[in-house]
Amino acid sequence: MKRDRFKQDRALGERLIEEARQAREGVEQLPPGTEREDLLRKARAADITAHIDEWLKSPDLQPPK
């Protein structure tokens, strides 16, 4: 079976940063509650993942010895 594939137009880090920004904008319009906390958690997770992706791509990263 052949899978449908598509090429990403932006880097993973860029997409994650945009996702975090959109989640934070959505939080501003929600009252305090579980839905708001879920969006904040999603934004934090996207930020952390973007930082990890940046760290993994850094030229100073050395393989284990």
N, CA, C and O atoms as a DFTB+ gen file, in Angstrom:
260 C
 N C O
     1  1       0.842      -1.172       0.000
     2  2       0.000       0.000       0.000
     3  2       0.890       1.239       0.000
     4  3       1.842       1.316       0.776
     5  1       0.596       2.186      -0.844
     6  2       1.386       3.398      -0.958
     7  2       0.810       4.482      -0.051
     8  3      -0.400       4.702      -0.012
     9  1       1.708       5.160       0.682
    10  2       1.275       6.235       1.573
    11  2       1.328       7.562       0.850
    12  3       2.201       7.798       0.015
    13  1       0.386       8.424       1.182
    14  2       0.430       9.787       0.664
    15  2       1.455      10.566       1.478
    16  3       1.425      10.550       2.709
    17  1       2.349      11.238       0.793
    18  2       3.383      12.015       1.472
    19  2       3.290      13.464       1.030
    20  3       2.850      13.765      -0.079
    21  1       3.704      14.342       1.904
    22  2       3.753      15.745       1.554
    23  2       4.971      16.375       2.187
    24  3       5.466      15.901       3.210
    25  1       5.449      17.433       1.587
    26  2       6.653      18.107       2.052
    27  2       6.254      19.292       2.925
    28  3       5.396      20.092       2.554
    29  1       6.886      19.390       4.083
    30  2       6.624      20.518       4.974
    31  2       7.224      21.780       4.377
    32  3       8.334      21.756       3.845
    33  1       6.489      22.882       4.466
    34  2       6.977      24.134       3.898
    35  2       7.784      24.956       4.899
    36  3       8.489      25.889       4.513
    37  1       7.683      24.609       6.193
    38  2       8.459      25.311       7.217
    39  2       9.141      24.303       8.125
    40  3       8.721      23.150       8.223
    41  1      10.190      24.749       8.782
    42  2      10.939      23.879       9.691
    43  2      10.098      23.555      10.929
    44  3       9.174      24.292      11.276
    45  1      10.429      22.455      11.580
    46  2       9.698      22.012      12.761
    47  2       9.686      23.092      13.838
    48  3       8.638      23.366      14.424
    49  1      10.818      23.698      14.103
    50  2      10.896      24.735      15.134
    51  2       9.967      25.899      14.853
    52  3       9.314      26.411      15.762
    53  1       9.906      26.317      13.598
    54  2       9.016      27.424      13.223
    55  2       7.554      27.044      13.451
    56  3       6.773      27.840      13.972
    57  1       7.190      25.824      13.059
    58  2       5.808      25.383      13.239
    59  2       5.446      25.293      14.724
    60  3       4.327      25.631      15.111
    61  1       6.385      24.840      15.551
    62  2       6.120      24.726      16.985
    63  2       5.972      26.095      17.640
    64  3       5.102      26.286      18.489
    65  1       6.807      27.037      17.254
    66  2       6.716      28.387      17.806
    67  2       5.388      29.024      17.416
    68  3       4.757      29.697      18.232
    69  1       4.964      28.818      16.182
    70  2       3.681      29.348      15.726
    71  2       2.522      28.698      16.491
    72  3       1.563      29.376      16.860
    73  1       2.610      27.405      16.724
    74  2       1.570      26.701      17.478
    75  2       1.478      27.250      18.901
    76  3       0.376      27.443      19.415
    77  1       2.615      27.502      19.542
    78  2       2.633      28.056      20.896
    79  2       2.031      29.456      20.907
    80  3       1.285      29.799      21.825
    81  1       2.344      30.265      19.905
    82  2       1.802      31.623      19.832
    83  2       0.283      31.593      19.691
    84  3      -0.424      32.347      20.360
    85  1      -0.211      30.723      18.823
    86  2      -1.652      30.626      18.623
    87  2      -2.358      30.133      19.885
    88  3      -3.453      30.597      20.203
    89  1      -1.745      29.208      20.595
    90  2      -2.340      28.712      21.834
    91  2      -2.416      29.820      22.874
    92  3      -3.415      29.942      23.582
    93  1      -1.366      30.627      22.967
    94  2      -1.374      31.730      23.946
    95  2      -2.402      32.798      23.574
    96  3      -3.014      33.402      24.455
    97  1      -2.593      33.032      22.276
    98  2      -3.630      33.974      21.862
    99  2      -5.011      33.439      22.223
   100  3      -5.889      34.203      22.625
   101  1      -5.203      32.146      22.083
   102  2      -6.475      31.542      22.445
   103  2      -6.747      31.605      23.941
   104  3      -7.896      31.728      24.364
   105  1      -5.688      31.520      24.740
   106  2      -5.816      31.559      26.193
   107  2      -6.352      32.915      26.645
   108  3      -7.116      32.988      27.607
   109  1      -5.964      33.967      25.971
   110  2      -6.384      35.312      26.362
   111  2      -7.896      35.484      26.306
   112  3      -8.451      36.332      27.004
   113  1      -8.561      34.689      25.483
   114  2      -9.994      34.855      25.297
   115  2     -10.816      33.853      26.115
   116  3     -12.044      33.855      26.035
   117  1     -10.157      33.006      26.895
   118  2     -10.866      32.013      27.686
   119  2     -10.906      32.406      29.157
   120  3      -9.964      33.006      29.673
   121  1     -11.991      32.069      29.819
   122  2     -12.041      32.293      31.272
   123  2     -11.186      31.242      31.974
   124  3     -10.884      30.202      31.389
   125  1     -10.793      31.502      33.221
   126  2     -10.020      30.501      33.963
   127  2     -10.784      29.173      34.013
   128  3     -11.994      29.140      34.237
   129  1     -10.052      28.095      33.801
   130  2     -10.680      26.777      33.825
   131  2      -9.792      25.738      33.182
   132  3      -8.635      26.007      32.861
   133  1     -10.331      24.560      32.995
   134  2      -9.528      23.455      32.481
   135  2      -9.148      23.644      31.017
   136  3      -8.047      23.267      30.615
   137  1     -10.032      24.216      30.220
   138  2      -9.703      24.421      28.803
   139  2      -8.539      25.399      28.655
   140  3      -7.655      25.205      27.820
   141  1      -8.549      26.441      29.466
   142  2      -7.458      27.422      29.449
   143  2      -6.147      26.775      29.881
   144  3      -5.106      26.998      29.263
   145  1      -6.200      25.972      30.949
   146  2      -5.002      25.283      31.430
   147  2      -4.467      24.311      30.392
   148  3      -3.253      24.177      30.243
   149  1      -5.349      23.632      29.676
   150  2      -4.916      22.713      28.621
   151  2      -4.188      23.449      27.505
   152  3      -3.179      22.966      26.991
   153  1      -4.705      24.630      27.127
   154  2      -4.036      25.415      26.077
   155  2      -2.681      25.921      26.548
   156  3      -1.720      25.926      25.779
   157  1      -2.596      26.347      27.806
   158  2      -1.300      26.787      28.344
   159  2      -0.303      25.637      28.368
   160  3       0.874      25.823      28.059
   161  1      -0.775      24.448      28.736
   162  2       0.086      23.267      28.750
   163  2       0.577      22.942      27.340
   164  3       1.735      22.574      27.143
   165  1      -0.317      23.084      26.370
   166  2       0.052      22.833      24.970
   167  2       1.106      23.843      24.500
   168  3       2.049      23.471      23.802
   169  1       0.952      25.108      24.877
   170  2       1.921      26.144      24.497
   171  2       3.284      25.864      25.121
   172  3       4.311      25.986      24.454
   173  1       3.295      25.489      26.396
   174  2       4.571      25.182      27.061
   175  2       5.244      23.982      26.420
   176  3       6.460      23.981      26.231
   177  1       4.469      22.963      26.084
   178  2       5.037      21.771      25.453
   179  2       5.630      22.110      24.085
   180  3       6.693      21.600      23.729
   181  1       4.960      22.955      23.326
   182  2       5.475      23.355      22.012
   183  2       6.769      24.149      22.171
   184  3       7.708      23.959      21.397
   185  1       6.830      25.039      23.167
   186  2       8.056      25.806      23.417
   187  2       9.219      24.882      23.785
   188  3      10.325      25.033      23.266
   189  1       8.968      23.939      24.669
   190  2      10.018      23.016      25.094
   191  2      10.510      22.186      23.918
   192  3      11.714      21.996      23.745
   193  1       9.583      21.696      23.115
   194  2       9.956      20.883      21.960
   195  2      10.758      21.706      20.952
   196  3      11.709      21.195      20.360
   197  1      10.389      22.966      20.749
   198  2      11.133      23.837      19.837
   199  2      12.560      24.051      20.351
   200  3      13.507      24.060      19.564
   201  1      12.718      24.224      21.680
   202  2      14.058      24.408      22.245
   203  2      14.893      23.142      22.100
   204  3      16.086      23.216      21.803
   205  1      14.280      21.990      22.306
   206  2      14.998      20.727      22.145
   207  2      15.430      20.550      20.696
   208  3      16.555      20.126      20.428
   209  1      14.541      20.874      19.759
   210  2      14.873      20.779      18.337
   211  2      16.044      21.710      17.993
   212  3      16.948      21.330      17.250
   213  1      16.017      22.921      18.536
   214  2      17.109      23.879      18.308
   215  2      18.413      23.342      18.886
   216  3      19.467      23.445      18.258
   217  1      18.339      22.765      20.090
   218  2      19.538      22.220      20.726
   219  2      20.109      21.057      19.912
   220  3      21.324      20.952      19.744
   221  1      19.235      20.188      19.410
   222  2      19.708      19.043      18.639
   223  2      20.367      19.458      17.328
   224  3      21.246      18.758      16.825
   225  1      19.952      20.574      16.782
   226  2      20.518      21.048      15.516
   227  2      21.739      21.938      15.706
   228  3      22.351      22.360      14.724
   229  1      22.105      22.233      16.958
   230  2      23.217      23.147      17.203
   231  2      24.532      22.522      16.754
   232  3      24.725      21.315      16.901
   233  1      25.442      23.332      16.207
   234  2      26.721      22.798      15.743
   235  2      27.645      22.384      16.899
   236  3      28.601      21.639      16.683
   237  1      27.371      22.854      18.109
   238  2      28.223      22.528      19.246
   239  2      27.885      21.198      19.887
   240  3      28.619      20.733      20.758
   241  1      26.795      20.579      19.478
   242  2      26.398      19.301      20.048
   243  2      27.413      18.230      19.669
   244  3      27.718      18.036      18.493
   245  1      27.929      17.543      20.675
   246  2      28.946      16.523      20.462
   247  2      28.339      15.144      20.695
   248  3      27.506      14.979      21.586
   249  1      28.741      14.162      19.911
   250  2      28.246      12.805      20.145
   251  2      28.841      12.260      21.449
   252  3      29.907      12.710      21.868
   253  1      28.175      11.306      22.090
   254  2      28.721      10.726      23.328
   255  2      30.030       9.989      23.050
   256  3      30.220       9.415      21.977
   257  1      30.930      10.014      24.037
   258  2      32.242       9.358      23.876
   259  2      32.295       8.073      24.657
   260  3      33.315       7.384      24.644
